[in-house]
Amino acid sequence: MFDAVPGALVASPALSTLAVEEEEGERSLNIRYLLVAEPSPGLLPRLLQPLAKRDLTPDRLRAGREGERMRVELSVCLPEGMVHLVEGNLRSVVGVLRLEVEHGRVARAA
């Protein structure tokens, strides 16, 4: 079950003090992907693969089974241009039934 309030800003503790700025035209965004999927043994590795192939590590990963469904929350800080690419990859994972994307604070790339 998600413990965060829908619509709340997602903030990484390491990035919370960074100013909202653009650096070389590429902003980093704190993004939260909220998924509902069919449970299967390989679901979580398949969901992490779009991040791993871009050399990204999630700031938060929460998963739990709720009856016949799994709820998964992936929070990650990533360049603005990758948000929709990762979203498309997650939507194409076998078993994903629903995906919501929440944008958080804009952070300057370190």
C-alpha positions, -999 to +999 in steps of 0.1 A: +000+000+000+012+035-008+020+055+023+024+088+005-004+112-001-014+113-039-004+146-054+022+153-027+056+166-039+083+140-040+116+152-026+148+133-023+165+141+011+198+146-007+183+171-032+159+190-009+184+219-004+192+224-041+180+255-058+156+254-087+178+261-116+186+249-151+221+237-158+231+233-195+194+231-204+188+198-187+168+198-154+165+169-130+131+160-117+120+140-087+095+115-102+073+090-086+059+061-107+029+044-091+020+011-106-006-016-102+004-049-117-003-086-117+019-103-092+047-125-106+081-136-094+099-116-121+079-084-118+102-063-096+134-070-117+115-061-149+104-028-133+139-019-122+155-027-156+145+006-173+163+025-145+193+001-145+200+004-182+202+042-178+225+039-148+198+052-124+192+040-088+157+045-073+156+067-042+127+046-030+111+013-040+080+000-022+061-030-032+033-049-017+007-075-027-029-066-022-050-096-030-047-104-067-027-072-074+007-057-066+012-020-058+046-006-066+061+028-060+093+038-077+108+072-068+138+085-087+156+117-096+163+118-133+169+142-162+137+157-176+142+141-210+142+106-195+108+109-177+087+098-206+112+072-218+112+055-185+074+058-183+070+041-217+094+013-207+074+007-175+041+007-193+054-020-216+064-044-188+043-075-189+017-075-161+015-037-156-022-028-154-020+009-144+008+035-142+006+070-127+034+095-129+038+123-103+063+151-108+080+166-078+104+194-072+128+205-099+165+201-089+197+213-104+219+185-118+249+179-096 
